[in-house]
Amino acid sequence: MSQQGISSGPEAVLVRYGELALKGDNRGEFEQALVRNIRAALEGVVAARVERAHGRIFVFPEGRVEAAARRLQRVFGIASVSPAWGAPSTPEAIERAARPVLEEAFAELPVGRKVPVRIETNRVDKKFPLPSNALDRRVAMHILRDDDPIVVELNHPELVLGIEVRAERTWLFAQRYPGPGGLPVGTLGRVVCLISGGIDSPVAAWMAMKRGCEVLYVTFHSHPYIGDNAKKKVIDLVRVLAPWQRASRLYVVPFAQAQLAIKAIGQDEYRTVLYRRMMQRIASRVAAREHAKALVTGECVGQVASQTLENLACIGAAASLPVLRPLVSFDKHETIARAIALGTYALSAVQEPDCCTLFMPRRPVIRGKLEVCETLEARLDVPALVEDALARAEILDLTPSGW
């Protein structure tokens, strides 16, 4: 920082949030949760001080401001972040600070054409002697030069030089990195996601996190009929998802015995629906153990035979908790696009058999009936199958580096 109190480079990360601002009397609780998650996200990345201040959160890293800003792009509840330069809250100091911020932004601009730019002041300190538009004009006259690769454009700027005037200090920035939005993880409680190696369930888990849910995972592994590569694939998918929340616990549940028992009933067309009902029961027990409030699945209406409205009703009836289906109205192209953006698609696209493909019926039932499911399950010792699967479950805690 210079003798005039103007920082020579970005000294803070300005954090903006969107949906939290609509929470009324509960807003403070959500902001506190976001601050906790920000601090946790930066552990192991950079030491930082985090402060709430009048509708903003400021992060003061001990160096590595850019790294801190990039890390915060994976914290739910954040709309956007900006590395910010600080200056005393006087017109003269703001003028002096603005040019270095603009010059750093120039380095990111394409060469050979004029770029539309706007200066935009947010005067949080209403005692500041100049109104926002007057400060915009004053800064523009002071810093813009004829040889700059820019043109002033108020309506459709490509670059915005932001100035946030506060009583204690003024912050200037030109970069805005998008955050994921949503709500801070943990503010809506815990859920258990039934995850497979497919495309859908990892996306559903991510969307549940975005709505403020802390996600635990259950996957079903049919050893020895299915090899360990299927299990490793799911673990790798959870690792990709892990940086979006503080910690990720995965239950790997042995499922072959339950599948063999269901297969022995002999009603082949109901086999897949009965598999999924058994999964719902086991996941519900895991949820009770982990104090989770709902189950999450990657099911989508009409995508496969087990996902007709009738079959979804049969499957969901076996759960003892609400079943959330974030992808319920998605088509496959929408889910694939999200999986690509999330980074799970390449893993999910690797062909690997899993328990869902084991003992598949040739003609699965399309419109199952709950009473038929219950009649068939009466031939099974359902409680014993559930207890056996839970007793032999493997529990993995996958904590990403940097948390």
C-alpha positions in Angstrom: 0.0 0.0 0.0 1.3 3.5 -0.9 1.9 6.3 1.5 -1.4 7.9 0.2 -3.3 4.8 1.4 -3.8 3.6 -2.2 -3.1 0.0 -2.7 -0.6 -0.9 -5.5 -2.6 -4.0 -6.3 -5.9 -5.7 -5.3 -6.0 -6.0 -1.6 -9.5 -7.5 -1.1 -12.1 -9.6 -2.8 -15.5 -7.9 -2.9 -18.2 -10.6 -2.6 -21.7 -10.0 -4.0 -24.7 -12.2 -3.3 -28.1 -12.1 -4.9 -30.8 -14.4 -3.4 -29.7 -13.9 0.2 -30.8 -10.2 -0.1 -34.4 -11.4 -0.4 -34.4 -13.3 2.9 -35.9 -10.5 5.1 -35.5 -11.1 8.8 -33.6 -14.3 8.1 -31.0 -12.6 6.0 -28.4 -12.3 8.8 -28.5 -16.0 9.4 -27.8 -16.8 5.8 -25.0 -14.2 5.6 -23.3 -15.7 8.7 -23.5 -19.1 7.0 -22.0 -17.7 3.9 -19.1 -16.1 5.9 -18.4 -19.5 7.5 -18.4 -21.2 4.2 -16.1 -18.6 2.7 -13.6 -19.0 5.6 -13.8 -22.8 5.2 -13.3 -22.6 1.4 -10.1 -20.5 1.8 -8.5 -22.8 4.5 -5.4 -24.2 3.0 -5.5 -21.8 0.1 -4.7 -18.5 1.7 -5.1 -16.9 5.2 -7.8 -14.3 5.0 -10.0 -12.0 7.1 -13.7 -12.0 6.2 -16.0 -9.1 7.1 -19.6 -8.3 6.5 -20.4 -4.7 5.6 -23.7 -3.2 4.5 -24.9 -5.7 1.9 -21.4 -6.9 0.9 -18.8 -9.3 2.2 -15.2 -8.3 2.0 -12.4 -10.9 2.0 -8.9 -9.7 2.9 -6.4 -12.3 1.9 -2.8 -12.2 3.0 -1.6 -12.1 -0.6 -2.9 -14.3 -3.5 -6.0 -12.1 -4.0 -6.6 -13.6 -7.4 -6.4 -17.2 -6.1 -8.8 -16.3 -3.3 -11.3 -14.8 -5.8 -11.1 -17.9 -8.1 -11.7 -20.2 -5.1 -14.8 -18.3 -4.1 -16.4 -19.0 -7.5 -17.2 -22.4 -6.0 -19.0 -21.2 -2.9 -22.8 -21.3 -3.2 -24.6 -18.2 -2.2 -22.1 -16.0 -4.1 -23.4 -14.2 -7.2 -20.0 -12.7 -8.2 -16.6 -11.6 -6.9 -14.1 -8.9 -7.8 -10.5 -8.4 -6.8 -10.6 -4.8 -5.5 -8.1 -2.0 -5.0 -8.5 0.2 -2.0 -8.2 4.0 -1.6 -9.2 6.6 0.9 -12.7 8.0 0.3 -11.8 11.3 -1.2 -12.3 12.3 -4.8 -8.5 13.0 -5.3 -7.5 9.6 -3.9 -10.1 7.8 -6.0 -8.8 9.5 -9.1 -5.3 8.4 -8.4 -6.4 4.8 -7.7 -8.6 4.4 -10.8 -5.9 4.5 -13.5 -3.9 1.4 -12.3 -7.1 -0.6 -12.0 -8.0 0.3 -15.6 -4.5 -0.5 -16.9 -4.6 -4.0 -15.4 -8.0 -4.5 -17.1 -6.4 -3.3 -20.4 -4.1 -6.3 -20.4 -7.1 -8.6 -20.7 -8.7 -6.7 -23.6 -8.3 -7.8 -27.2 -5.8 -5.8 -29.3 -6.7 -3.9 -32.3 -10.2 -2.6 -31.6 -11.9 -0.1 -29.3 -13.7 -1.6 -26.3 -16.8 0.0 -24.8 -16.2 1.1 -21.2 -18.4 2.6 -18.5 -17.4 4.0 -15.1 -20.0 3.1 -12.5 -20.1 4.4 -8.9 -22.1 3.0 -6.0 -22.1 5.7 -3.3 -22.8 3.7 -0.2 -21.5 6.6 2.0 -24.2 9.2 1.4 -22.0 11.8 3.1 -19.5 11.6 0.3 -19.3 15.1 -1.2 -20.0 14.2 -4.9 -23.1 12.3 -6.3 -22.4 9.1 -8.2 -22.7 10.6 -11.7 -20.5 13.5 -10.8 -17.7 11.2 -9.5 -18.1 9.1 -12.7 -17.4 12.1 -14.9 -14.6 13.4 -12.7 -12.8 10.0 -12.7 -13.3 9.6 -16.5 -11.8 13.1 -17.2 -8.8 12.3 -15.0 -7.9 8.8 -16.2 -9.1 8.3 -19.8 -6.5 9.1 -22.5 -6.8 9.5 -26.3 -4.5 6.5 -26.9 -6.6 4.1 -24.7 -8.1 1.1 -26.6 -11.6 2.1 -25.3 -14.6 4.2 -26.1 -17.0 5.4 -23.4 -20.3 3.5 -23.7 -23.0 3.8 -21.1 -25.6 1.4 -22.3 -23.7 -1.7 -23.5 -20.2 -1.6 -22.0 -17.8 -4.5 -22.3 -15.8 -3.3 -19.4 -17.1 -1.6 -16.3 -14.8 0.2 -13.9 -16.6 -0.1 -10.6 -16.2 2.3 -7.7 -17.8 1.5 -4.4 -17.6 4.5 -2.0 -17.8 3.6 1.7 -17.1 5.7 4.7 -14.1 3.7 5.8 -12.6 3.1 2.4 -13.4 3.2 -1.3 -13.0 0.0 -3.5 -12.3 0.0 -7.2 -12.5 -3.0 -9.5 -12.8 -4.0 -13.2 -13.2 -7.8 -13.1 -16.3 -9.6 -12.1 -16.0 -13.4 -11.8 -19.4 -15.1 -11.7 -20.2 -17.3 -8.7 -22.7 -20.2 -8.6 -25.5 -18.3 -6.9 -28.0 -20.2 -4.9 -27.9 -20.5 -1.1 -25.0 -21.3 1.2 -24.5 -25.0 1.7 -25.9 -26.2 5.0 -28.6 -23.5 5.4 -31.4 -25.9 4.4 -30.0 -29.0 6.2 -28.7 -32.3 5.0 -29.9 -34.6 2.3 -28.8 -38.0 1.0 -28.2 -38.4 -2.7 -28.5 -41.8 -4.4 -25.6 -41.5 -6.8 -24.6 -43.9 -9.5 -21.9 -43.7 -12.2 -24.4 -42.1 -14.6 -24.8 -38.6 -15.9 -27.9 -37.6 -14.0 -27.3 -38.1 -10.3 -24.1 -36.1 -9.9 -25.9 -33.1 -11.5 -28.8 -33.6 -9.2 -26.4 -33.6 -6.2 -24.9 -30.3 -7.4 -28.3 -28.7 -7.8 -29.3 -29.8 -4.3 -26.1 -28.1 -2.9 -27.1 -25.0 -4.8 -30.3 -24.9 -2.9 -28.5 -24.8 0.4 -28.4 -28.5 1.1 -25.4 -30.4 2.5 -25.2 -33.6 0.4 -24.2 -37.0 1.6 -24.0 -39.9 -0.9 -25.2 -43.5 -1.1 -24.1 -45.7 -3.9 -25.0 -49.4 -4.4 -22.3 -51.9 -5.5 -23.1 -55.5 -6.6 -19.8 -57.3 -5.9 -18.8 -59.8 -7.1 -21.0 -59.5 -10.2 -19.8 -56.0 -10.8 -16.1 -55.1 -10.6 -14.4 -52.5 -8.5 -14.1 -50.1 -11.5 -17.8 -49.2 -11.0 -17.1 -48.3 -7.4 -14.0 -46.3 -8.3 -16.0 -44.4 -10.9 -18.5 -43.2 -8.3 -15.8 -42.3 -5.8 -14.1 -40.2 -8.6 -17.4 -38.5 -9.3 -17.9 -37.6 -5.6 -14.3 -36.2 -5.6 -15.2 -33.9 -8.5 -18.3 -32.7 -6.6 -16.4 -32.4 -3.3 -15.0 -28.9 -3.6 -18.5 -27.5 -3.7 -19.0 -28.2 0.0 -16.9 -28.7 3.1 -16.9 -32.5 3.2 -18.5 -35.4 1.4 -19.4 -38.7 2.9 -20.1 -41.6 0.7 -21.8 -44.9 1.7 -20.9 -47.8 -0.6 -23.7 -50.3 0.1 -23.4 -54.0 -1.0 -26.5 -54.7 -3.0 -26.0 -58.1 -4.7 -27.8 -60.1 -2.0 -30.9 -57.9 -2.2 -30.9 -58.2 -6.0 -30.6 -62.0 -5.9 -33.5 -62.2 -3.4 -35.6 -60.0 -5.7 -34.6 -62.0 -8.7 -35.7 -65.2 -7.0 -39.3 -63.9 -6.7 -39.7 -64.5 -10.4 -41.8 -61.5 -11.4 -39.2 -60.2 -13.9 -41.0 -57.1 -15.2 -41.2 -55.6 -11.6 -37.5 -56.3 -10.9 -36.1 -52.8 -11.6 -38.9 -51.1 -9.6 -38.3 -53.4 -6.7 -34.5 -52.8 -6.8 -35.2 -49.1 -6.6 -37.7 -49.4 -3.8 -35.0 -51.4 -1.8 -32.5 -48.6 -2.5 -35.0 -46.0 -1.2 -35.4 -48.0 2.1 -31.7 -48.3 2.6 -31.0 -44.6 1.7 -33.8 -43.6 4.2 -32.0 -45.5 6.9 -28.7 -43.8 6.1 -30.5 -40.5 6.2 -31.9 -41.2 9.6 -28.4 -42.1 10.8 -27.0 -38.9 9.4 -29.9 -36.6 10.5 -30.7 -35.8 6.9 -34.2 -34.5 6.0 -34.7 -35.7 2.4 -33.4 -38.0 -0.3 -32.2 -36.7 -3.7 -32.2 -38.7 -7.0 -31.4 -38.0 -10.6 -34.7 -39.3 -11.8 -36.5 -37.5 -14.7 -40.0 -38.0 -15.8 -40.2 -40.4 -18.8 -36.5 -40.7 -19.4 -36.4 -44.5 -18.9 -39.0 -47.2 -18.2 -38.6 -46.9 -14.4 -39.4 -43.2 -14.5 -43.0 -43.1 -15.6 -45.3 -41.3 -13.2 -46.7 -44.6 -12.0 -43.3 -46.2 -11.4 -41.9 -43.1 -9.7 -44.9 -43.2 -7.3 -44.2 -46.9 -6.5 -40.5 -46.2 -5.9 -41.0 -43.1 -3.8 -43.6 -44.8 -1.6 -40.8 -47.0 -0.2 -38.9 -44.0 1.2 -39.6 -42.7 4.7 -38.5 -39.2 3.8 -39.4 -36.7 1.0 -37.7 -37.5 -2.3 -36.3 -34.5 -4.2 -35.8 -34.8 -7.9 -34.0 -31.7 -9.2 -33.9 -33.0 -12.8 -37.6 -34.0 -12.9 -38.4 -31.8 -16.0 -35.0 -31.8 -17.7 -34.4 -33.5 -21.0 -31.1 -35.4 -21.5 -29.4 -32.6 -23.5 -30.0 -30.1 -20.6 -28.5 -32.6 -18.1 -25.5 -33.3 -20.3 -24.8 -29.6 -20.7 -24.8 -29.1 -17.0 -22.6 -32.2 -16.5 -20.1 -30.9 -19.0 -20.0 -27.5 -17.2 -19.6 -29.2 -13.8 -16.9 -31.5 -15.0 -18.6 -34.8 -14.3 -19.6 -35.7 -17.8 -16.3 -37.2 -19.0 -16.3 -39.6 -16.0 -19.9 -40.4 -16.3 -19.6 -41.1 -20.1 -17.1 -43.9 -19.5 -19.0 -47.2 -20.0 -18.9 -49.3 -16.9 -21.5 -51.8 -15.7 -23.2 -51.0 -12.4 -25.9 -52.5 -10.2 -28.6 -50.9 -12.3 -27.7 -53.0 -15.3 -27.4 -56.3 -13.3 -30.2 -58.8 -13.8 -32.2 -56.3 -15.9 -35.6 -57.7 -17.1 -36.2 -58.0 -20.8 -39.5 -56.2 -20.6 -39.7 -53.9 -17.5 -43.1 -52.8 -16.3 -44.1 -49.4 -17.6 -47.0 -48.5 -15.2 -46.3 -50.4 -12.0 -48.9 -50.8 -9.3 -48.0 -50.2 -5.6 -50.2 -53.1 -4.5 -48.3 -55.5 -6.7 -45.0 -54.2 -5.4 -46.1 -54.8 -1.8 -47.5 -58.3 -2.6 -44.2 -59.3 -4.2 -42.2 -57.8 -1.3 -44.2 -59.8 1.2 -42.3 -62.9 -0.1 -39.0 -61.2 1.0 -37.5 -60.6 4.4 -37.2 -56.9 3.6 -36.0 -55.8 7.1 -33.2 -58.4 7.1 -32.0 -57.5 3.6 -31.9 -53.8 4.6 -30.0 -54.5 7.9 -27.5 -56.8 6.1 -26.8 -54.2 3.5 -26.3 -51.4 6.1 -24.1 -53.6 8.3 -21.7 -54.2 5.5 -21.7 -50.7 4.0 -18.3 -49.0 3.5 -18.2 -45.4 4.7 -15.7 -43.0 2.9 -15.1 -39.4 3.9 -13.8 -37.5 0.9 -12.5 -34.1 1.9 -11.1 -32.0 -1.0 -7.7 -30.3 -0.6 -8.1 -26.6 0.2 -10.9 -27.1 2.8 
